[in-house]
Amino acid sequence: MAECHPVGFQWVMEAKARGAVVIHVDPRFTRTSALADLHVPIRAGTDIAFLGGLIHYILENGEYFREYLLAYTNAASIVREEFRDTEDLDGLFSGFIEEARKYDPRSWQYAGSEMPAPSREVDEELLLMTETARVEAHGSGGPEVAGEIQTDETLQHPRCVFQILKRHFARYTAEVVEQICGVPRESFDRVCRLVTENSGPERTTAIAYAVGWTQHTTGVQNIRAAAILQLLLGNIGRPGGGILALRGHANIQGSTDIPALFDLLPAYIPMPHLGQNEGLAAYLEDEAASKGYWGKMSTYMVSLLKAWWGEHATADNDYCFDYLPRLTGNHSTYHTVLKQMEGVCKGYLLLGENPATGSSNSRYQRMGLAALDWLVVRDFSLIESATWWKDGPEIETGEMRTEDIRTEVFFLPAAAHTEKSGSFTNTDRLLQWRDQAVEPAGDARSDLWFVYHLGRLIRERLADSDDPMDLPIKQLTWDYPTEGTQGEPSAEAVLAEINGFGPGGRHLGSYEELRDDGSTTCGCWIYCGVYADGVNQARRRKPGWEQDHVALEWGWAWPANRRILYNRASADPGGRPWSDRKAYLRWDAERGRWTGPDTPDFPPTRAPDHRPPPDAKGPDALSGTDAFIMQADGKAWLYAPAGIVDGPLPAHYEPQESPSDNLLYKYGRNPARELIEHPVNRYQPSDGKPGSEVFPYVTTTYRLTEHHTAGGMSRWVPYLSELQPEFFCEISPELAAERGLTHLGWATIVSARAVIEARVLVTERMTPLTVEGKRLHQIGLPYHWGNNGYSRGDSANELAHLSLDPNIHIQEVKAMACDIRPGRRPRGPAALELVREYRRRAGITERTGMEI
Amino acid sequence: MTQRMGFFTDTSVCIGCKACEVACKEWNHVPEDGLNFTGMSYDNTEQLGADTWRHVAFIEQRKPLAEQEPGVDHEGPVPPLGAPPDAAPMTPMAPGEGGDLRWLMASDVCKHCTKAACLDVCPTGALFRTEFGTVVVQSDVCNGCGYCIPACPFGVIGQREDDGRAWKCTLCYDRIGDGLEPACAKACPTDSIQYGPLDELRERAAARVATLNDAGVDDARLYLADTDDGIRGAGAFFLLLDDPEVYGLPPDPIATTRDLPAMWRHAALAAAGLLGAGLLAFAGRA
């Protein structure tokens, strides 16, 4: 966090100054470790084993927060009889369809739901659903849970979630953690003690994570494990608790909210599927939940359609619902590249993205780019994604010749954040507005300018068209005022549209005001209220010392300016704070409402003892203790009966490429992981299979404070480049001795995909671990570099493969296997030959690594 | 003179982000000075100089992290900061007692000494003491004689090769006059670099050391806060977590011009003596 979020880390330092204990679990000793009270080196890719160990400790020693657990989680819910755990099936959950490498999740449901007989038709639907990441659409919503939920408040029923959890994690003992993670017993015990001592009614523990947890074939399950841990300890919805996703860029959260994801409409509304969601009514029937705030999806959706198509969207034409594109398959980034190579995807817009060095298996990315008809790159500098056709690694090796590449590449200079107005939404869901400081120089323009004027020009060209296909473009509301000398669209006008309008053009104040009768518009329902009263609430800058500790008047947090989500859980079921020390919200019986320093994340006047009538729908169906108001059962899920494609519980799987065998299950790797079979994406033998010894070292990629992601914003800046001038690898003195690597010398690093070179930094900050009785070395690789810019070097992403998390299609670059040797890498065709030689030695074929 | 202003750099909360280095260069238009991969941990800046007015040192050391023993004596050689990197088999390790690994980070800067030798030796008056008690080089007056460079007991000042003039931290003279804090302090995310009236900073620093000592960090100590030291206290002082040598700082700096008055007195006496002897000689002849 200190490395990549130095500004946010100031709050960790503040907490530390107030007595908080800081624990850092990371393969490397980083700047964060330097300031932590305890650094725990861990084998990359074993986080579920580690967290599972903590969960085991809590369950075994009765350290869980029983009252919280019973009131707010699904610990007591009973799961259907058909469910089988990884303990029963040696690493598989029930419902695995081997030929499709996917789960049929229906056996994971709560008891009482209907279990439809498997049919061909349903299976196809299921496959499409998992392929198109329907689950991600439910990320914040939680899918529908069918039927009457049966519970056992004594937590004794063998099929209640609590007992399933106990059995599932029974083998995740401290000894197993030591064996799998390489974390010594003493160190692990200390973490267990610190975390449990600092949780409960009087205290809370917060977990902050970043892509070190997500970029794995088990990325989503890593976070699920953290959620289980925090729920057992009662650390969600309470001050000082939570799981904080540290985002990779200043506005990544914003780009997820509004969103830049293929399978979502703004504010986590699922994208409709071809052939499945015919008509708005059917779509809402399929996607909306009957209980909780997803029960109001019709109001969010109709208001969104009204924001986009204005007067053209009417009840008679389903509010232009059919203007929305439909999902026909997996259109995630890595699959799109596959489609580029297949000639299906012919054009590509890269806005502030540098896949030629920044994405996993960069060579695969460039192969995709080289198959395009046209490519538009908008960036500050001539990044590698704009120049691969003349100086990329494939030109050097002779695999590509410039004259053979038919892609037409356009480079458009982009404005920097200081040159445009707009908002950042980061980890804490806080929208913070920034004003333009100067107009961009030369031809540089903002992304907003580019998209607006591109749309304007396209609409001009279509003005005379009477092709119905063009109506969705022709009828878009595309009337933003422009300002300044460059015709910059008003970002505040866009924000006002996102916020939404009611009758008479009134700025809406809350999503509670949204209607599904076409009388309201809203571009993103969770952002409704950011422009309340016609004031840009995100622009507020009242200093912390002029308001209380929650500081509601600094920026604006979605939804409804809430600073802690699910904060109903900060009070006990009766509405009293769990303790004075951790008081936040309380039920004020006299006034009949929830009060506290934050906006209640609950219907504000719903009494703790309220029980809804059986036929209630949506938010009305929430009882006075259903703190998790977005969930279809009002409960936080220790066990996920639906919504996750690779299992209702996290289980330890080895990374796609690992030198270690899975100690717990026969099915060693995530059985549902997404694999891409392609000649430039060969996998290595793993977990003890013949040939795995060719790649004996674990490697992990990461960022340094001095640079930003793929380097487009930093490698061209002399002041930053001089601080970290070259690509280097970090290794321990023991590994240096083992492989004859010299400090400040060169290392050649090889995977089944590529060979790269890096300067060597030998440091005791890299700790060899003892894993399953063997010495294990890890290699650290910052991934900022590429062959353009002021500071240059090979890209670590060349080494990476494409084995993806099946829920969100993210790459596994945080735990890979490789070989390292002294000296510089071969040049030209010899580089390819070296990789081929490694593949031969390891016996790699197109089937290697594809095993379930 | 208005109130004396200065820096308190609390290295116990430094996260080594180097924002101070970059902010300083941005504000003061200090040129980039080379891409050198040094192998000295994450320190690729190496030292203060004409083109580096803030420098973050990174020191890797094995030492128990908590409940440190009081009165620890760090034996062994001075850490190889500045040693030729290719002679080192790995990232240099500062001497310690084994045990946990720790990684010290510290942002160094011109000390703005109370007794500033650079100022004493400057023949043109380019170096002067400002109304804030800080020491600043006026680049339009500096003639590049370079006397100030060896005069500095910390090696802070450097000469730019292209223009020959001496450059160093101005404590952002062009900002503090307008009531702004210096660029480095402004950019520091953890308040490791604090700017303010020196008296207040000294009080705050004393309290911070006491807090850390109470928490068991017995190694925490102030450096250059003592007005009785060889530079009569600094305008920029530090909280360190080990001996100054570990950070590459002189343990007992002395203004190189401290003894000049005495030397001049001695010289004057000697000269007077010689003159007297000469006169006597002439008198004797007469």
Chai-1 contact restraints between the chains, C-beta under 6 A:
chainA,res_idxA,chainB,res_idxB,connection_type,confidence,min_distance_angstrom,max_distance_angstrom,comment,restraint_id
A,A2,B,I15,contact,1.0,0.0,6.0,A-B,restraint_1
A,P6,B,I15,contact,1.0,0.0,6.0,A-B,restraint_2
A,P6,B,C17,contact,1.0,0.0,6.0,A-B,restraint_3
A,P6,B,P189,contact,1.0,0.0,6.0,A-B,restraint_4
A,V7,B,P189,contact,1.0,0.0,6.0,A-B,restraint_5
A,F9,B,I15,contact,1.0,0.0,6.0,A-B,restraint_6
A,Q10,B,P189,contact,1.0,0.0,6.0,A-B,restraint_7
A,Q10,B,T190,contact,1.0,0.0,6.0,A-B,restraint_8
A,M13,B,V13,contact,1.0,0.0,6.0,A-B,restraint_9
A,M13,B,T190,contact,1.0,0.0,6.0,A-B,restraint_10
A,F29,B,L101,contact,1.0,0.0,6.0,A-B,restraint_11
A,R31,B,I15,contact,1.0,0.0,6.0,A-B,restraint_12
A,R31,B,G16,contact,1.0,0.0,6.0,A-B,restraint_13
A,A34,B,W103,contact,1.0,0.0,6.0,A-B,restraint_14
A,L35,B,I15,contact,1.0,0.0,6.0,A-B,restraint_15
A,T705,B,C17,contact,1.0,0.0,6.0,A-B,restraint_16
A,P718,B,E32,contact,1.0,0.0,6.0,A-B,restraint_17
A,Y719,B,V22,contact,1.0,0.0,6.0,A-B,restraint_18
A,Y719,B,K25,contact,1.0,0.0,6.0,A-B,restraint_19
A,Y719,B,E32,contact,1.0,0.0,6.0,A-B,restraint_20
A,E722,B,E32,contact,1.0,0.0,6.0,A-B,restraint_21
A,E722,B,L35,contact,1.0,0.0,6.0,A-B,restraint_22
A,L723,B,K18,contact,1.0,0.0,6.0,A-B,restraint_23
A,L723,B,N44,contact,1.0,0.0,6.0,A-B,restraint_24
A,P725,B,L35,contact,1.0,0.0,6.0,A-B,restraint_25
A,P725,B,F37,contact,1.0,0.0,6.0,A-B,restraint_26
A,P725,B,N44,contact,1.0,0.0,6.0,A-B,restraint_27
A,E726,B,F37,contact,1.0,0.0,6.0,A-B,restraint_28
A,P733,B,M90,contact,1.0,0.0,6.0,A-B,restraint_29
A,H743,B,G39,contact,1.0,0.0,6.0,A-B,restraint_30
A,H743,B,P89,contact,1.0,0.0,6.0,A-B,restraint_31
A,H743,B,M90,contact,1.0,0.0,6.0,A-B,restraint_32
A,L744,B,G39,contact,1.0,0.0,6.0,A-B,restraint_33
A,L744,B,P85,contact,1.0,0.0,6.0,A-B,restraint_34
A,L744,B,D86,contact,1.0,0.0,6.0,A-B,restraint_35
A,R759,B,F37,contact,1.0,0.0,6.0,A-B,restraint_36
A,V762,B,M90,contact,1.0,0.0,6.0,A-B,restraint_37
A,T763,B,T91,contact,1.0,0.0,6.0,A-B,restraint_38
A,E764,B,L101,contact,1.0,0.0,6.0,A-B,restraint_39
